[in-house]
Amino acid sequence: MSERAAPFYCPYCGDEDLRPNETGHGAWECAACNRAFQLKFLGLLTRGVRRDPNSDGGEEI
């Protein structure tokens, strides 16, 4: 079983016929538009807890 997360569709043409590319981790190729692309996780964003200004203070968004 593969450890990689598969994209659902091509970011260029929207087709779903994607296959892993041999160039490395996160690389995919689209059979419909003949493009290769790579996905990369950059990390988590560090954002504090935001409160909804319209609420009574008990609800987080």
C-alpha positions as CSV (number, residue, x, y, z in Angstrom):
1,M,0.0,0.0,0.0
2,S,1.3,3.4,-0.9
3,E,2.0,6.2,1.6
4,R,1.2,9.0,-0.8
5,A,-2.1,10.9,-1.0
6,A,-3.5,10.8,-4.4
7,P,-5.0,13.9,-6.0
8,F,-8.6,13.6,-7.2
9,Y,-8.2,15.5,-10.5
10,C,-5.6,17.2,-12.7
11,P,-5.1,20.9,-11.6
12,Y,-4.7,21.8,-15.3
13,C,-7.6,20.1,-17.2
14,G,-9.7,18.6,-14.4
15,D,-9.6,15.1,-15.7
16,E,-9.4,12.1,-13.2
17,D,-7.0,9.8,-15.2
18,L,-3.9,10.4,-13.1
19,R,-1.0,8.0,-12.5
20,P,2.1,8.3,-10.3
21,N,5.1,9.7,-12.2
22,E,8.4,7.9,-11.9
23,T,10.4,11.1,-11.1
24,G,9.7,10.9,-7.3
25,H,7.4,11.4,-4.3
26,G,4.4,13.6,-5.0
27,A,4.8,13.5,-8.8
28,W,1.8,12.7,-11.0
29,E,1.0,12.6,-14.7
30,C,-2.3,13.2,-16.4
31,A,-3.1,11.0,-19.3
32,A,-5.8,13.4,-20.7
33,C,-3.6,16.5,-21.1
34,N,-0.2,14.9,-21.1
35,R,1.1,17.1,-18.3
36,A,3.2,16.1,-15.3
37,F,3.0,17.9,-11.9
38,Q,4.2,17.6,-8.4
39,L,2.4,18.0,-5.1
40,K,4.2,19.1,-2.0
41,F,3.0,19.6,1.6
42,L,4.6,22.7,2.9
43,G,3.4,22.5,6.5
44,L,0.7,23.7,8.9
45,L,-0.2,27.3,9.2
46,T,0.3,28.8,12.7
47,R,-2.9,30.7,13.4
48,G,-4.4,31.5,16.7
49,V,-7.9,30.6,17.7
50,R,-10.3,33.1,16.1
51,R,-13.6,34.1,17.6
52,D,-16.7,34.9,15.7
53,P,-17.4,38.6,16.3
54,N,-21.1,38.1,15.9
55,S,-21.4,35.4,18.6
56,D,-21.8,35.8,22.3
57,G,-18.2,34.7,22.9
58,G,-18.9,31.0,23.4
59,E,-18.4,29.8,19.9
60,E,-15.0,29.3,18.1
61,I,-14.8,29.2,14.3
